[in-house]
Amino acid sequence: MKNQFIHRLFPIVLLFLQACVTPKYFHDPSSFEIQKQIRSSRTSNVFVDIGSVISTTIIGVALETGIVFPLTDQQFKKINLLNTTSDTMYVNMLTDVNWDENNYCDFMDIRIPPKRNCKVSVPINANYNIYYRTTPECDDEMLEINTNSAKRIKLAPGLVSIPKKEKEKN
């Protein structure tokens, strides 16, 4: 019985560890802070949802009734920026979505090492212009995305990989 508990608990622990990713590739202090705040907000919503579902399930089983708990609306999601080159990728993400009264939810000075990926928490249904380049001297390339359909974005000079849902719309 103890062995079964460990086997069931292990995937849950892995999911929590995967969700706890620090914005290590952010070099702009304000972007770093916004990213930390978004992640803490998203993490707290996930913990509240998990706790509510577990408690309503226990109460439902104890009372032999079906209790439905509405989950909180998620305001943020993660997208994965992949650097497919052998050089460091310099990325700026600009949007028209406000973070607070004075700032947009922009992420500046993201430096993704070669062949690595960077998980970025972004507002749902936000349009972003992603500007990227491999060296500070190069011209920026631009990619427009909507965070509803974007999940994984491969960045490479001259080659942009758009998620399948966005390709079907075009």
GUZATI-89114 format. One line per 5 residues: their letters; for each residue z, x, y of N, C-alpha, C. Coordinates in steps of 0.2 Angstrom, whole numbers, plus 5000, padded with zeros to 4 digits. Example, Ala and Ser with C-alpha at 12.3 -4.5 7.8 and 13.67 -1.06 7.14 Angstrom:
# GUZATI-89114
AS = 5039,5066,4972,5039,5062,4978,5039,5066,4984  5035,5064,4989,5036,5068,4995,5039,5064,5000
This chain:
# GUZATI-89114
MKNQF = 5000,5004,4994,5000,5000,5000,5000,5004,5006  5004,5010,5006,5004,5014,5012,4997,5018,5013  4994,5019,5008,4987,5022,5008,4982,5018,5011  4983,5011,5010,4978,5006,5013,4979,5006,5020  4986,5006,5022,4987,5005,5029,4984,5011,5033
IHRLF = 4985,5017,5030,4982,5023,5033,4975,5023,5034  4971,5020,5029,4964,5019,5029,4962,5014,5034  4966,5009,5035,4964,5004,5040,4966,5007,5047  4971,5011,5048,4973,5013,5054,4968,5019,5057  4966,5023,5053,4962,5028,5055,4956,5027,5059
PIVLL = 4952,5022,5057,4946,5020,5061,4948,5017,5068  4954,5014,5069,4956,5011,5075,4958,5017,5079  4961,5022,5077,4963,5028,5081,4957,5032,5083  4952,5032,5079,4946,5036,5081,4943,5032,5087  4943,5025,5086,4940,5021,5092,4943,5022,5098
FLQAC = 4950,5023,5098,4954,5024,5104,4953,5031,5107  4952,5036,5102,4951,5043,5105,4944,5043,5108  4939,5040,5105,4932,5040,5108,4932,5037,5115  4936,5032,5116,4936,5028,5122,4940,5032,5127  4944,5037,5125,4948,5041,5130,4944,5047,5132
VTPKY = 4938,5047,5135,4934,5053,5137,4936,5054,5145  4937,5060,5146,4938,5062,5153,4931,5064,5157  4931,5062,5163,4925,5064,5167,4924,5071,5168  4924,5075,5163,4924,5083,5164,4918,5086,5168  4912,5082,5168,4906,5085,5171,4905,5083,5178
FHDPS = 4910,5079,5181,4910,5077,5188,4913,5082,5192  4909,5085,5197,4911,5090,5201,4913,5088,5208  4911,5082,5210,4912,5079,5217,4919,5075,5216  4924,5077,5220,4931,5074,5220,4931,5067,5220  4927,5064,5225,4928,5056,5226,4924,5053,5220
SFEIQ = 4919,5056,5217,4916,5053,5211,4920,5053,5205  4924,5059,5204,4929,5060,5199,4934,5055,5199  4937,5054,5205,4942,5049,5206,4940,5042,5204  4934,5040,5207,4931,5033,5205,4931,5032,5198  4928,5037,5194,4927,5037,5187,4933,5036,5183
KQIRS = 4939,5040,5186,4945,5039,5182,4948,5032,5183  4947,5029,5189,4950,5023,5191,4946,5017,5186  4939,5018,5186,4935,5014,5182,4938,5014,5174  4938,5020,5172,4940,5021,5165,4947,5018,5164  4952,5019,5168,4959,5016,5167,4959,5009,5167
SRTSN = 4955,5006,5172,4954,4999,5172,4951,4996,5166  4946,4999,5163,4942,4997,5157,4947,4998,5151  4951,5003,5151,4955,5004,5145,4961,4999,5145  4964,4998,5151,4969,4993,5151,4966,4986,5149  4960,4984,5151,4957,4977,5149,4957,4977,5141
VFVDI = 4955,4983,5138,4954,4983,5131,4961,4982,5128  4966,4986,5130,4972,4985,5127,4975,4978,5128  4974,4975,5133,4976,4968,5134,4973,4963,5129  4966,4964,5129,4963,4960,5124,4965,4961,5117  4966,4967,5115,4968,4969,5108,4975,4966,5107
GSVIS = 4980,4967,5111,4986,4964,5111,4986,4956,5111  4982,4953,5115,4982,4946,5115,4979,4943,5108  4974,4947,5106,4971,4944,5099,4976,4945,5094  4979,4951,5093,4984,4952,5088,4990,4947,5088  4992,4946,5094,4998,4941,5095,4996,4934,5094
TTIIG = 4990,4932,5096,4988,4925,5094,4986,4924,5087  4984,4929,5084,4982,4929,5077,4989,4928,5073  4994,4932,5075,5000,4931,5071,5003,4924,5072  5003,4922,5078,5006,4915,5080,5002,4910,5076  4995,4910,5076,4991,4906,5073,4992,4905,5065
VALET = 4994,4911,5062,4995,4911,5055,5002,4908,5054  5007,4910,5058,5014,4907,5058,5014,4900,5058  5010,4897,5063,5010,4890,5064,5005,4886,5060  5001,4890,5057,4995,4887,5053,4990,4883,5057  4989,4886,5063,4984,4883,5067,4979,4888,5070
GIVFP = 4974,4886,5072,4969,4890,5075,4970,4891,5083  4972,4896,5085,4972,4897,5092,4967,4902,5095  4963,4900,5100,4958,4904,5103,4960,4907,5109  4960,4913,5110,4961,4917,5116,4955,4919,5119  4954,4917,5126,4948,4920,5129,4949,4927,5131
LTDQQ = 4944,4931,5129,4944,4938,5131,4943,4939,5139  4946,4944,5141,4945,4946,5149,4937,4948,5150  4935,4946,5155,4928,4948,5157,4928,4955,5158  4923,4959,5154,4922,4966,5156,4918,4967,5162  4920,4971,5166,4917,4973,5173,4913,4979,5172
FKKIN = 4915,4983,5167,4912,4990,5167,4910,4991,5160  4905,4996,5159,4902,4998,5152,4901,5005,5153  4900,5009,5147,4898,5016,5147,4891,5016,5146  4888,5021,5149,4881,5023,5147,4882,5031,5146  4877,5033,5142,4877,5040,5140,4871,5043,5143
LLNTT = 4872,5048,5147,4867,5053,5149,4866,5059,5145  4860,5060,5142,4859,5065,5138,4854,5070,5141  4857,5077,5141,4853,5082,5144,4849,5085,5138  4843,5084,5137,4839,5087,5132,4836,5094,5133  4837,5097,5139,4834,5103,5141,4839,5109,5139
SDTMY = 4836,5115,5139,4841,5121,5138,4844,5123,5145  4843,5119,5150,4846,5121,5157,4851,5116,5158  4856,5118,5163,4861,5113,5166,4857,5108,5170  4859,5101,5169,4856,5096,5172,4860,5094,5178  4857,5093,5184,4861,5091,5190,4859,5084,5191
VNMLT = 4864,5079,5191,4863,5072,5192,4867,5069,5197  4863,5064,5201,4867,5060,5206,4865,5053,5204  4869,5048,5204,4868,5041,5203,4870,5037,5209  4865,5034,5212,4866,5030,5218,4865,5022,5216  4869,5018,5219,4869,5011,5218,4870,5007,5225
DVNWD = 4869,5001,5225,4871,4997,5231,4877,4993,5229  4881,4994,5224,4887,4991,5222,4893,4994,5225  4897,4990,5229,4903,4993,5232,4908,4994,5228  4912,5000,5228,4918,5001,5225,4924,4999,5229  4924,5000,5235,4929,4997,5239,4926,4996,5246
ENNYC = 4930,4994,5251,4927,4993,5258,4923,4998,5261  4924,5004,5259,4921,5010,5263,4916,5014,5258  4916,5013,5252,4912,5017,5247,4908,5013,5243  4902,5016,5241,4898,5013,5235,4901,5016,5229  4899,5013,5223,4900,5015,5217,4895,5021,5215
DFMDI = 4894,5026,5219,4890,5031,5218,4893,5037,5214  4890,5040,5210,4892,5046,5207,4888,5052,5208  4891,5057,5212,4887,5063,5214,4889,5069,5210  4885,5074,5210,4886,5081,5208,4889,5081,5200  4885,5077,5196,4887,5078,5189,4883,5083,5186
RIPPK = 4886,5088,5183,4883,5094,5180,4883,5094,5172  4878,5092,5169,4878,5091,5162,4875,5098,5158  4879,5101,5154,4877,5107,5151,4871,5106,5146  4868,5111,5145,4862,5111,5140,4864,5107,5134  4859,5103,5131,4860,5099,5125,4866,5096,5124
RNCKV = 4869,5093,5130,4876,5090,5130,4874,5083,5132  4879,5078,5132,4879,5072,5135,4885,5070,5139  4884,5066,5143,4890,5064,5148,4890,5056,5148  4896,5054,5146,4897,5047,5146,4900,5045,5153  4897,5040,5156,4898,5037,5163,4900,5030,5162
SVPIN = 4906,5028,5165,4908,5021,5165,4905,5018,5172  4901,5013,5171,4897,5010,5177,4899,5003,5177  4898,4999,5183,4899,4992,5184,4893,4989,5180  4894,4983,5177,4889,4979,5173,4885,4976,5178  4878,4976,5176,4873,4972,5180,4872,4976,5187
ANYNI = 4873,4982,5187,4872,4986,5193,4865,4990,5193  4861,4990,5198,4855,4994,5198,4857,5001,5201  4855,5006,5197,4856,5013,5199,4849,5017,5199  4849,5021,5204,4844,5026,5205,4847,5033,5203  4844,5035,5197,4847,5042,5195,4842,5047,5197
YYRTT = 4845,5052,5201,4841,5058,5203,4843,5064,5199  4839,5067,5196,4841,5073,5192,4836,5079,5192  4838,5085,5191,4834,5091,5191,4838,5096,5187  4834,5101,5185,4837,5106,5181,4839,5112,5184  4837,5114,5190,4840,5119,5195,4841,5116,5202
PECDD = 4845,5119,5206,4846,5117,5212,4840,5118,5217  4835,5122,5215,4829,5123,5219,4824,5118,5217  4824,5115,5211,4819,5110,5209,4819,5104,5213  4813,5100,5214,4813,5093,5217,4817,5089,5212  4820,5083,5215,4823,5078,5211,4818,5074,5207
EMLEI = 4819,5072,5201,4815,5066,5198,4820,5060,5198  4817,5054,5198,4821,5048,5199,4819,5043,5194  4824,5040,5191,4824,5035,5186,4828,5029,5189  4825,5023,5189,4829,5017,5190,4831,5013,5184  4837,5011,5184,4840,5008,5178,4844,5002,5180
NTNSA = 4845,4997,5176,4850,4992,5177,4855,4993,5171  4861,4993,5173,4866,4994,5168,4867,4989,5162  4864,4983,5163,4865,4978,5158,4861,4981,5152  4855,4984,5153,4851,4985,5147,4851,4993,5145  4854,4997,5150,4854,5004,5148,4861,5006,5144
KRIKL = 4860,5010,5139,4865,5012,5135,4865,5020,5134  4859,5022,5133,4858,5029,5132,4851,5031,5136  4852,5036,5140,4847,5039,5144,4845,5046,5143  4839,5048,5140,4838,5055,5139,4834,5057,5146  4837,5063,5148,4835,5066,5155,4831,5072,5153
APGLV = 4825,5073,5155,4821,5079,5154,4816,5079,5160  4814,5085,5162,4809,5086,5167,4802,5083,5165  4800,5079,5169,4793,5076,5167,4793,5071,5162  4799,5070,5159,4799,5065,5153,4805,5061,5154  4804,5054,5155,4810,5050,5156,4810,5045,5150
SIPKK = 4816,5044,5146,4816,5039,5141,4820,5033,5143  4816,5028,5144,4819,5021,5146,4821,5017,5140  4827,5014,5140,4830,5010,5135,4824,5005,5132  4824,5003,5126,4819,4999,5123,4819,4992,5127  4825,4989,5129,4825,4983,5132,4821,4983,5139
EKEKN = 4822,4989,5142,4818,4989,5149,4811,4990,5148  4809,4994,5142,4802,4995,5141,4798,4988,5139  4802,4984,5136,4799,4977,5134,4798,4973,5140  4802,4974,5145,4801,4970,5152,4795,4972,5156  4793,4979,5155,4788,4982,5159,4781,4980,5156
